Amino acid sequence: MAKQLTGIVSSSKGDKTIIVTVHTRKTHPLYKKQYTVTSKFMAHDPKNEAQNGDKVAIVETRPLSARKRHILSEIIEKPVLREDTLAITKAEEPIKPASKSKKPKDEEAEAAAEETAK
């Protein structure tokens, strides 16, 4: 039976290829402390269905290329908010209030000239 892994798609830039990041918790044999091990697997996505942030299940299969050894079996969950949909252009960003800064030297000279003229 082939191993099935569950992870999150970290890249879907390649054509029919996704990179899945799998986090596993392990316990140190001597110190009994738990730690997280992160592994990345390249998987075949024949229909280009999966996108960044999707939680997917991949299954081991025969070698499909030099580094691809898994195939996408199902998309378990899609994120509620995706980075592409949250793209904010600079025009939509709120305008920050100007900080109190010193006047440029030209304005200072003009202000001083006006005061002396009065």
C-alpha positions in Angstrom: 0.0 0.0 0.0 1.3 3.5 -0.9 1.9 6.1 1.8 -0.6 8.9 1.9 0.6 12.3 3.3 -1.4 15.4 4.1 0.1 18.9 3.7 -0.3 22.4 2.5 0.6 23.5 -1.1 3.5 26.0 -0.8 4.0 26.5 -4.6 2.0 25.8 -7.7 4.1 27.6 -10.2 5.1 24.6 -12.3 2.8 23.2 -15.0 1.1 20.1 -13.5 3.4 20.2 -10.5 2.8 21.4 -6.9 5.1 21.5 -4.0 3.5 20.3 -0.8 4.9 21.1 2.7 4.3 18.4 5.3 4.8 19.0 9.0 5.3 16.0 11.3 5.7 16.0 15.1 8.5 13.7 16.4 9.7 13.0 19.9 13.4 12.9 20.7 14.3 9.4 21.9 16.5 10.5 24.8 15.1 13.9 25.9 11.4 13.1 25.2 10.9 16.6 23.8 8.6 17.0 20.8 9.8 18.9 17.7 8.4 19.6 14.3 10.1 18.3 11.1 9.2 20.0 7.8 9.5 18.1 4.5 8.7 19.3 1.0 7.5 16.9 -1.7 6.9 17.6 -5.4 3.6 16.1 -6.5 1.9 15.6 -9.9 -1.3 17.7 -10.3 -2.6 16.6 -13.8 -5.5 19.2 -13.9 -3.7 22.1 -12.2 -6.4 22.2 -9.6 -4.5 22.9 -6.4 -3.4 26.4 -5.5 -1.2 27.9 -2.8 -2.6 27.4 0.7 -4.8 24.4 -0.1 -4.7 21.5 2.2 -4.2 18.4 0.1 -3.6 14.7 0.3 -0.8 13.2 -1.9 0.0 9.5 -2.5 3.3 7.8 -3.3 3.6 6.5 -6.8 6.3 5.5 -9.3 8.9 8.1 -10.2 7.3 10.6 -12.6 10.4 12.8 -13.0 13.8 13.3 -11.4 12.2 14.6 -8.1 8.5 13.9 -8.5 7.4 10.7 -6.6 3.9 11.6 -5.5 0.5 12.4 -7.1 -2.3 14.6 -5.9 -5.2 12.4 -4.6 -7.6 15.0 -3.3 -8.0 18.6 -2.2 -9.1 18.4 1.4 -9.7 22.1 2.2 -9.4 25.4 0.4 -8.5 28.5 2.5 -11.2 31.0 3.3 -9.0 33.9 2.3 -6.3 33.6 -0.4 -3.4 35.9 -0.9 -4.4 36.7 -4.5 -7.9 37.9 -3.5 -6.4 40.1 -0.8 -4.1 42.0 -3.1 -4.3 45.7 -2.1 -3.0 48.3 -4.5 -1.1 51.2 -3.2 -4.0 53.5 -4.2 -6.4 51.7 -1.9 -4.1 52.0 1.2 -5.1 54.5 3.8 -3.2 57.8 3.7 -0.9 58.1 6.8 -1.0 61.5 8.6 2.1 63.5 8.0 4.5 63.6 10.9 5.6 66.9 12.4 8.7 67.6 10.6 10.8 70.7 10.2 10.1 73.1 7.4 12.5 73.0 4.5 15.1 75.8 4.5 13.5 77.7 1.7 10.2 78.0 3.6 12.1 79.0 6.8 13.8 81.8 4.9 10.5 83.0 3.4 8.8 83.0 6.8 11.7 84.9 8.3 11.5 87.5 5.5 7.8 88.0 6.0 8.2 88.5 9.7 10.9 91.2 9.2 8.8 92.9 6.6 6.0 93.3 9.1 
